[in-house]
């Protein structure tokens, strides 16, 4: 097979799955100011990004399994994995 066909061969990326325990979830919740439920205009950061920051995981290859949904400290609504949040600081 000619070498240029190697360019089109699919490459597999290893995907990490992280089970989020209660302590990690609590730490991530503390970084939230508001969520999409209570701040539709300001919620711009996916909750996964906060989990990446807390766990030190690589964002592009990590998926999370939560034992229970996070709660927004502002409105106490459930914050699901893909729910947008507003972080307390701009480092997220």
N, C-alpha and C positions, 0 to 999 in steps of 0.2 A: 504494500500500500504506500503511495507517495506520502512524503512528510507533511504536506499541507493539510492532509486529512486529520492529523493529530489535533489541529486547532479546533476541529468541530466535535471532537469526542467529549462527552459530558464528564465533568469532574464532580465527585461527590464531596460535599462539605459536611464534616462531622457536626451534628447538632447536639448541644448539651441540654439536658432537662434538669432543672433544679426544683426540688421540693422545698417550698418556703415554709419554714416552721413558724410558730407563734412569736418567737423573739425577733426574728428577721422581719416579719410582717409588722410588728409593733414599731420597730426602728424605721421602717419605710413610711408608715403612717405619720410619724412625727415630722417628716419632711414635707408633708402636704399642707398647703394653706387652704385650698378650696378645690372642688372638683367640678366636673362638667354639669353636675346636677344643681349646684348652687352658684356657679359662676360660668355661665355659658360662654361669655366673651373672653374671659381671661384664662380659661383652661386650655393649655396648648401642649403640654408635655404628657406623653403616654406614661402610665403607671409603670410599665416595664422598664422605662429609663431610670426610674427611682430605684427599682429592684436591682438593676444593673449596678447602680452606684453603691447600694448597700452591700451587695454580695461580691462586688468586684468582678463580675462576670463579663464576658465579651458580648456586647449587645447583638451583633450580627449573627451569632450562632447559639443564642441561649433562649430557651422557652421556660416558662415558669408554671408550676402547678401549686396552687394555693389550697391549703386544707380548709380555709374559710376565707370569704372575701374581706378585703380591707375595708375600713370605715373612714369616711372623710371626717376629720376632726371638727370641721366647721358645721356640717349639716347632718352628720352621722349616716348618710346614705352609703350604700355599698359601692366601693370603688373596685371595679373589675379590672382584669389584666390590661385591657386596651382602653380603659376610661382615661380621658384626658384630665390632667391635674395642673394646678398652679403651685410650683414649688415655693418653699419659704425663702430660698435664696436663688440667685441666678447661676449657681455653679452646676446645677443639675443638667 
